[in-house]
Structure formats: C-alpha cells, structure tokens
Amino acid sequence: EAQRTLRVLHTLLASAPSMPRIAIRCAPRDETRARGPMNSHIRELRADHGLAELRVVPDPELDRGCFRIEPLEKA
C-alpha cells in the first residue's frame, strides 16, 4: 500500500503546477502511508520534484485513498 501511495503522489506532483512548498492533504488514516517508512516518501518526493518543503497534513474531510496537493503557506 505504501508503494502504491508513493506512485500516486509522484503522479500528482508531476501534474501539479510548480510550487517550492507543498502540502499533501490526505485522510487521517492515510497519513502514515503518505509519509512512508521513517518519512522516506517525503524525502524522495522532495528530492525528485525539487521541493523546498513538503508536509503531509491529515484532513478528516477527505476519503481514504484521496490526496490533494496545495501550496504550503509560509509560517
């Protein structure tokens, strides 16, 4: 499941407009799969897509298996 999620996220990021800071929203139960083992998916996605920052944000409004990409606001 984690590898399938990683492939989905790569596809979403490849088709998204270029943004240096991204939040990936997902159902709370998908957060661990989106992050990957020891946050490895976050590191891989950042490196492969040239992202300065990437966060996984649980969103209880989303169904399992649904992911949404949006710009990450500066803190």
Stockholm file with secondary structure:
# STOCKHOLM 1.0

chainA/1-75         EAQRTLRVLHTLLASAPSMPRIAIRCAPRDETRARGPMNSHIRELRADHGLAELRVVPDPELDRGCFRIEPLEKA
#=GR chainA/1-75 SS CHHHHHHHHHHHHHHSCCCSEEEEEECGGGHHHHHCGGGHHHHHHHHHHTCSEEEEEECTTSCTTCEEEEECCCC
#=GC SS_cons        CHHHHHHHHHHHHHHSCCCSEEEEEECGGGHHHHHCGGGHHHHHHHHHHTCSEEEEEECTTSCTTCEEEEECCCC
//
